[in-house]
Every structure is written in structure tokens, then in C-alpha cells.
Amino acid sequence: MSTRLPTSTAEEREEAVTEAAAALTRGDLVVLPTDTVYGVAADAFDPDAVGRLLAAKGRGRSMPPPVLVSAATTVDALAAGLPDYARALVERFWPGPLTLVCRAQASLRWDLGDTRGTVALRMPDQELALEVLERTGPLAVSSANTTGRPPATTAEEAEEMLGDRVSVVLDAGPTLGVTASTILDVTGTSPRVLRAGLLTVEELDEVLEEFGLSLADED
């Protein structure tokens, strides 16, 4: 049975963050709000927890979850050979609704699924999520829904779909967005859009044009 925790007051918030961090540390799954939709989180360095996350959503290893971080400076600890244009995107849009698929550091001891040597990274623009991340370190986080259903924008929706497969649900009210993050592949010399999201091609191209690149030119 999951425990839904309110976060309206400072005292509730502190208790909720503490309980969520403790649950994640012991390998449990936690639902938390992001700046887009609610997410279901697991310790990124706990393969069993990540496996339970994928199972809770009804996904296999072929769909590895993104990893959320609490600071942009963490990117170099997790990603290798990040292009200059990708660093510029991080500087402009993190924290925010931009997920970057990067080449993963080969030394990382984790198992997110069949990543083919990549990792999808994002820093959310949501204070409660960042408070949890600051205590836990990087978390594997996917939208809090079962496969084939819309992402949850309330704690109630997430709890209804995931039920007792999660131990803690942080309730921060409805999320501001109903659209997920934009996902870019930045493993090459130019970026590719893998999923359209909150950030538009025009917004991204404002940064990319400095490097002679444009997503609008993609076929």
C-alpha cells in the first residue's frame, strides 16, 4: 500500500522529502512531481529498483528510463564527450523540460536497461523534485503512468495507475504541464529530435544557430 504525503506546509514538505529519500535509498519506488508531469522514481544505481520501475509501467529493458539530476554540473559525471552545442543547451534550458540523450560514461556501474551506451539526462525545474534529488543523487524517473495511458498530472492519477508498486507518493497538487519534456539526441555532431515536447524547435534553434546548426533543417 502506497503512502500519499502532502507537501503544503514547510513541515509537511520536510517530512515528505525525508520519507521519499529514505524509500528510494532502500530500493523502493516513489512518485514525485516534476515541472512537466508526475514521475515514478528509482535509485539510478540500483538495478533491482530500476527493474521494478520498468515492470510497474509495463515496460521492458528496451525502453530505459531517463535520469534526473539536481545540478547541471552533474552532467560530466554521467555523460562522456558532450558536444559544445549540448553544453549550450544545458546552460540555457536547465533546469527545464529538455532531456538530452548523451553518450554515457563507460565507468558508471548501473543498469538502466538496453541503453546502447547512452543515457537520457534532465534537470527538472521543480523545487520539490530537486530537494529529493539533492538527498538521493541521480534518479531513474519515468512518467508516472502505465504504458498506453496518459502521463499523470496529479498524485491521485499516479496512485490509481501504479498502486502498491510504489511506496511513497508526494502530492504537490496538479503539475503545471500536461506535455512531457522535449528529447534530443546529442550523441552526434548535430542534434536530433527524438520526442517533441514543451520546448519548440524555434526555441532550441535560438541556441543552436550559434553553432551553425538547426533542428528546423531536419528531414
C-alpha positions in Angstrom: 0.0 0.0 0.0 1.5 3.4 -1.0 1.6 6.3 1.3 0.5 9.7 -0.1 2.2 12.6 1.6 1.0 16.3 1.4 3.6 19.0 0.9 1.6 22.2 1.5 3.5 23.4 4.6 7.2 23.6 5.4 6.8 20.8 8.0 4.9 18.6 5.6 7.4 19.2 2.8 10.4 18.3 5.0 8.7 15.1 6.2 7.7 14.2 2.7 11.2 14.7 1.2 12.8 12.8 4.1 10.4 9.8 3.7 10.8 9.8 -0.1 14.6 9.9 0.1 14.6 7.1 2.7 12.3 5.0 0.5 14.5 5.5 -2.6 17.6 4.6 -0.6 16.2 1.3 0.4 15.2 0.5 -3.2 11.6 1.4 -3.2 9.7 3.4 -5.9 8.5 6.9 -5.3 6.1 9.1 -7.2 7.1 12.8 -7.3 6.1 15.9 -9.2 8.2 17.4 -12.0 7.8 20.6 -14.0 6.0 18.6 -16.7 4.1 15.6 -15.3 4.3 13.3 -12.3 7.2 10.8 -12.4 7.9 7.5 -10.8 11.4 7.3 -9.5 14.0 4.7 -8.5 17.7 4.9 -7.4 19.5 5.0 -10.8 22.3 2.9 -9.3 20.1 0.1 -8.0 19.4 -2.3 -10.9 16.7 -4.1 -9.0 14.8 -0.9 -8.3 15.1 0.2 -11.9 13.8 -3.2 -13.0 10.8 -2.7 -10.7 10.2 0.7 -12.2 10.1 -0.7 -15.7 7.8 -3.5 -14.5 5.4 -1.1 -12.8 5.0 0.8 -16.0 4.6 -2.4 -18.1 7.8 -1.8 -20.0 10.8 -3.9 -20.9 14.5 -3.3 -20.9 14.2 -1.9 -24.5 12.7 1.3 -23.0 15.2 2.5 -20.4 14.1 5.4 -18.2 15.7 8.9 -18.2 17.9 10.0 -15.3 17.1 13.2 -13.4 19.8 15.2 -11.7 19.8 18.1 -9.2 22.5 20.2 -10.8 23.8 20.9 -14.3 27.3 20.2 -13.2 26.4 16.6 -12.7 26.3 16.1 -16.5 30.0 15.5 -16.8 30.0 12.7 -14.2 27.3 10.8 -16.2 27.9 11.8 -19.8 31.0 11.5 -22.0 32.1 13.6 -24.9 29.3 16.1 -24.6 29.4 18.4 -27.7 29.7 22.2 -27.2 26.2 22.7 -28.6 24.8 20.4 -26.0 26.5 22.3 -23.2 25.0 25.5 -24.5 21.5 23.8 -24.4 22.1 22.8 -20.8 23.2 26.3 -19.9 20.1 27.8 -21.5 17.4 25.2 -20.7 18.3 23.5 -17.4 16.5 23.3 -15.2 13.6 22.8 -17.6 11.7 20.5 -19.9 14.7 19.4 -22.0 16.0 15.8 -21.9 19.3 15.1 -23.6 20.3 11.6 -24.8 24.1 11.5 -24.3 26.9 9.0 -24.5 27.2 7.5 -21.0 30.4 7.4 -19.0 31.8 3.9 -19.5 32.8 3.7 -15.9 29.3 4.0 -14.5 28.1 1.0 -12.6 24.4 1.0 -13.3 21.9 -0.9 -15.4 19.1 1.2 -16.8 18.2 -1.3 -19.5 19.3 -1.7 -23.1 20.7 1.8 -23.4 23.3 1.0 -26.1 25.8 3.1 -24.3 23.7 6.2 -23.9 21.9 7.9 -21.0 19.0 10.4 -21.1 19.6 13.3 -18.7 17.4 16.1 -17.4 17.3 18.6 -14.6 13.7 19.4 -13.7 12.5 22.9 -12.8 10.6 21.7 -9.8 11.7 22.6 -6.2 10.3 19.5 -4.5 11.9 17.1 -7.0 15.2 18.9 -6.7 15.1 18.7 -2.9 14.7 14.9 -3.2 17.4 14.6 -5.9 19.8 16.6 -3.7 19.5 14.0 -1.0 19.5 10.9 -3.2 21.7 11.7 -6.1 20.6 10.8 -9.7 17.3 9.1 -10.0 15.8 7.0 -12.8 12.5 8.7 -13.5 9.8 7.9 -16.0 6.3 9.4 -16.3 4.0 8.1 -13.6 1.6 6.0 -15.7 1.2 2.6 -17.1 2.2 2.1 -20.7 -0.6 3.2 -23.1 -2.2 5.6 -20.6 -1.7 9.4 -20.4 1.0 10.6 -18.0 -0.3 11.5 -14.6 -0.7 15.2 -13.8 -2.0 14.7 -10.3 -0.8 12.5 -7.4 -4.2 10.8 -7.4 -3.9 9.7 -11.1 -0.4 8.4 -10.5 -1.5 6.4 -7.4 -4.5 5.0 -9.2 -2.3 3.7 -12.0 0.7 2.5 -10.0 -1.0 1.4 -6.8 1.1 -0.6 -4.3 4.0 -0.9 -6.7 5.2 2.4 -5.2 5.7 3.0 -1.5 5.6 6.8 -1.3 3.6 9.4 -3.4 4.5 13.1 -3.0 1.4 15.2 -3.5 2.1 18.7 -4.7 -1.2 19.3 -6.5 -1.6 19.3 -10.2 1.6 19.8 -12.3 1.9 22.9 -14.4 2.3 21.0 -17.6 0.5 18.1 -19.3 3.2 17.8 -22.0 6.4 15.9 -21.4 9.9 17.2 -22.0 11.4 17.6 -25.4 14.0 14.8 -26.0 17.1 15.5 -28.1 19.8 13.0 -29.2 23.1 14.8 -28.7 25.4 11.9 -29.3 26.5 13.2 -32.7 27.9 16.3 -34.3 24.3 17.6 -34.7 21.2 17.1 -32.5 18.1 15.1 -33.5 14.6 15.4 -32.0 13.5 12.1 -30.6 10.3 13.4 -29.0 8.5 16.7 -29.4 7.7 18.3 -26.1 7.3 21.6 -24.3 10.4 23.2 -25.9 9.8 24.1 -29.5 12.3 23.7 -32.4 12.3 27.5 -32.7 13.4 27.9 -29.0 16.1 25.3 -29.4 17.3 26.8 -32.7 17.9 30.1 -31.0 20.8 28.4 -29.2 21.9 26.0 -31.9 22.3 28.7 -34.6 25.4 29.9 -32.8 26.9 26.6 -33.8 25.7 26.6 -37.4 23.0 24.0 -36.5 19.2 24.0 -36.9 16.6 21.4 -36.0 14.3 23.1 -38.5 16.5 21.7 -41.2 15.9 18.1 -40.2 14.1 15.9 -42.8 
